[in-house]
Amino acid sequence: MSLVSGPGRGGSRSNDLPGELMLHVDKHVEYIQSLDSRKDELEYWLTEHLRLNGVYWGLTALHLLGQPDVLPRTETIDFVLSCQHENGGFGAAPGHDPHMLYTVSAVQILVTVDALHELEHRGKASKEKVGEFIANLQDRETGTFAGDEWGETDTRFLYGALNALSLLHLVSLIDLPKAISHIQACANSDGGYGVAPGAESHAGQIFTCVAALAIARRLDLVDKDRLGAWLSERQLENGGLNGRPEKLEDVCYSWWVVTSLAMIDRLHWIDGDKLAEFILRCQDPEMGGIADRPGDMVDVFHTLFGVAGLSLLKYPGLKEIDPI
């Protein structure tokens, strides 16, 4: 799956009125299908470090669009397994070092295509070995997780660990109470969460912390009204959402913000119709794909999170997505 941006740009080139805006499903499916045919472009190779993530983004978007079989299942599984190392972890592409983020994407892809059993048959390591790779990245004193052997920590990695281990049914491999305590240490007085204790609140990090607490069944620890207020303030006049105060709107926050609101039952605190209109105005109706905002080039990352945001808003014709 290519992470090449374009060639289309977000923004309708027609004179559609807001009430006439529609999701161009077929165009988006064709756009995702075309991504792996652009190997002659320099950007294809410059984005190799995101290849496995890109497969997950494209595959998930296709499932939400109701076209789960568009990507060839066998080739998808083969590529995922080619990224695995003997320690259980997965790299971004064959030959890349194993990392938490790519391991999470690998597990999510294999679960989505019902192929976890292939780890036992054709993988370089078993399901249990994958779980051990993830668990060994936990700091048993603080509860947080590193992304790889080099030690960078981030609440993204903590959420990723809980997500993947829950799918593998191996959460028992980690110190869950310690992980929960670390999330609490990342909470701020405005109701949000940061990348680490003392860091400013950010919508992306809020998602990782709230979703991790949801997996751990500890949403009781969240100040839902205070957090809901902070998240609802991310909506701008054009309907789009930003990730923190004084920043521009970006389609990807249609996922990070909206799913967090959904998990704390405060989704009705934003204007869903205005957000849906904003997302639809970020799509290229002729060549497919969704951009971060109107006028910018489309890419598979924003295509997924735009479609996911619409799914959370119960846009007609889309498959329902789990907010966690």
HUFENQUI-V856615 format. One record per residue. N is the residue number from 1. PHI is phi in whole degrees, -180 to 180 (none if undefined). NEAR is the number of other ideal C-beta (glycine too) atoms within 10 Angstrom. Layout:
# HUFENQUI-V856615
((N;PHI;NEAR) (N;PHI;NEAR))
This chain:
# HUFENQUI-V856615
((1;none;21) (2;-82;23) (3;-100;21) (4;-62;22) (5;-86;19) (6;75;16) (7;-77;14) (8;-77;20) (9;-127;19) (10;-68;26) (11;119;16) (12;-66;18) (13;-98;9) (14;-106;9) (15;-104;6) (16;-58;13) (17;-82;7) (18;-50;12) (19;-70;7) (20;-100;10) (21;-63;18) (22;-144;14) (23;-85;21) (24;-89;20) (25;-57;16) (26;-61;11) (27;-66;17) (28;-69;28) (29;-64;17) (30;-63;15) (31;-61;24) (32;-65;26) (33;-59;15) (34;-78;15) (35;-63;22) (36;-83;18) (37;-99;10) (38;-111;14) (39;-74;10) (40;-87;7) (41;-97;14) (42;-57;8) (43;-63;12) (44;-58;17) (45;-82;11) (46;-72;11) (47;-107;20) (48;-60;16) (49;-70;14) (50;-121;20) (51;-57;22) (52;-67;29) (53;-59;22) (54;-62;25) (55;-62;24) (56;-63;21) (57;-61;25) (58;-66;25) (59;-62;23) (60;-66;21) (61;-59;26) (62;-64;23) (63;-64;20) (64;-66;22) (65;-80;22) (66;82;12) (67;-127;18) (68;-68;15) (69;-100;9) (70;-67;16) (71;-81;20) (72;-64;10) (73;-62;13) (74;-62;9) (75;-65;10) (76;-64;19) (77;-64;18) (78;-59;12) (79;-66;19) (80;-59;25) (81;-66;19) (82;-70;14) (83;-93;23) (84;-84;24) (85;-110;16) (86;-68;11) (87;-82;14) (88;101;23) (89;-77;26) (90;-123;31) (91;-99;21) (92;-67;21) (93;-159;18) (94;-53;13) (95;91;9) (96;-89;16) (97;-64;13) (98;-69;23) (99;-151;24) (100;-56;25) (101;-62;18) (102;-75;28) (103;-66;28) (104;-62;25) (105;-61;27) (106;-62;27) (107;-63;26) (108;-62;21) (109;-64;22) (110;-63;24) (111;-68;13) (112;-60;16) (113;-97;19) (114;55;10) (115;-135;19) (116;-59;16) (117;-63;11) (118;-66;16) (119;-61;23) (120;-77;11) (121;-85;8) (122;-131;12) (123;-74;23) (124;-79;16) (125;-154;18) (126;-78;12) (127;-57;20) (128;-64;14) (129;-67;17) (130;-62;27) (131;-61;23) (132;-66;17) (133;-58;22) (134;-67;26) (135;-63;19) (136;-70;15) (137;-90;25) (138;-83;23) (139;-83;16) (140;-70;10) (141;-87;9) (142;-97;15) (143;92;20) (144;-77;24) (145;-127;26) (146;-91;19) (147;-82;19) (148;-160;18) (149;-66;12) (150;-86;8) (151;96;9) (152;-64;11) (153;-112;18) (154;-172;19) (155;-65;26) (156;-60;20) (157;-71;23) (158;-64;27) (159;-61;26) (160;-58;27) (161;-62;27) (162;-67;27) (163;-61;19) (164;-65;23) (165;-66;22) (166;-67;15) (167;-69;18) (168;-87;19) (169;60;10) (170;-132;17) (171;-61;18) (172;-64;9) (173;-75;16) (174;-113;22) (175;-88;15) (176;-66;19) (177;-57;11) (178;-66;15) (179;-63;25) (180;-64;19) (181;-63;14) (182;-66;24) (183;-60;25) (184;-60;15) (185;-70;15) (186;-90;22) (187;-74;20) (188;-116;19) (189;-67;8) (190;-84;15) (191;97;19) (192;-90;24) (193;-136;31) (194;-112;18) (195;-71;18) (196;-158;15) (197;-54;16) (198;91;9) (199;-82;15) (200;-66;13) (201;-69;23) (202;-147;19) (203;-58;25) (204;-65;19) (205;-71;25) (206;-61;32) (207;-57;25) (208;-61;25) (209;-74;28) (210;-68;29) (211;-66;22) (212;-63;26) (213;-66;24) (214;-65;20) (215;-62;20) (216;-81;17) (217;59;9) (218;-130;16) (219;-67;15) (220;-65;7) (221;-83;14) (222;-89;23) (223;-81;15) (224;-63;16) (225;-70;12) (226;-65;15) (227;-67;25) (228;-59;21) (229;-65;14) (230;-62;21) (231;-67;28) (232;-67;17) (233;-72;16) (234;-79;23) (235;-83;22) (236;-100;15) (237;-60;7) (238;-80;15) (239;95;21) (240;-74;25) (241;-119;29) (242;-110;17) (243;-94;19) (244;-163;17) (245;-57;11) (246;70;5) (247;-107;14) (248;-74;11) (249;-69;22) (250;-155;21) (251;-55;31) (252;-61;20) (253;-75;26) (254;-64;29) (255;-97;25) (256;-59;25) (257;-78;30) (258;-66;28) (259;-67;25) (260;-65;30) (261;-63;25) (262;-65;18) (263;-67;21) (264;-105;22) (265;59;11) (266;-128;17) (267;-63;21) (268;-74;11) (269;-84;16) (270;-120;21) (271;-88;13) (272;-65;20) (273;-66;11) (274;-66;16) (275;-66;26) (276;-60;21) (277;-63;17) (278;-61;24) (279;-60;27) (280;-64;23) (281;-77;23) (282;-93;28) (283;-91;31) (284;-96;24) (285;-73;20) (286;-103;12) (287;-110;17) (288;85;21) (289;94;29) (290;-127;33) (291;-101;25) (292;-69;23) (293;-158;17) (294;-56;17) (295;98;11) (296;-94;18) (297;-76;16) (298;-77;27) (299;-157;24) (300;-71;26) (301;-60;20) (302;-73;27) (303;-62;28) (304;-60;25) (305;-73;25) (306;-69;29) (307;-65;30) (308;-63;25) (309;-62;27) (310;-63;26) (311;-62;24) (312;-61;23) (313;-85;18) (314;62;11) (315;-64;17) (316;-57;7) (317;92;12) (318;-94;19) (319;-71;14) (320;-76;9) (321;-108;18) (322;-78;10) (323;-65;20) (324;-88;17))
